Amino acid sequence: CLVGSEMCIETEVKECGCKADIPLEIAISTITANPARILQLKDKGKIEEGCDADLCILDQDLQLVEVIARGKTVYTK
């Protein structure tokens, strides 16, 4: 996969949980909260009151089911 691409990131997050036994919330933080913190985006990367959260809803197999951005559903599988 192309480094940094959506497919590569998705694969890496899944492998963290399956192969390395890393909790899902830790694996996901590597592509959400950590980059936001590094880029000093104080209102991004977390679900918290007052933050600007775009949400990706995943199923049990970690497949993307829905995306909510700016309070509106922008993708549904």
Rosetta blueprint (number, residue, H / E / L):
1 C L
2 L L
3 V L
4 G L
5 S L
6 E H
7 M H
8 C H
9 I H
10 E H
11 T H
12 E H
13 V H
14 K H
15 E H
16 C H
17 G H
18 C H
19 K L
20 A L
21 D L
22 I L
23 P L
24 L H
25 E H
26 I H
27 A H
28 I H
29 S H
30 T L
31 I L
32 T L
33 A H
34 N H
35 P H
36 A H
37 R H
38 I H
39 L L
40 Q L
41 L L
42 K L
43 D L
44 K L
45 G L
46 K L
47 I L
48 E L
49 E L
50 G L
51 C L
52 D L
53 A L
54 D L
55 L E
56 C E
57 I E
58 L E
59 D L
60 Q L
61 D L
62 L L
63 Q L
64 L E
65 V E
66 E E
67 V E
68 I E
69 A E
70 R L
71 G L
72 K E
73 T E
74 V E
75 Y E
76 T E
77 K L
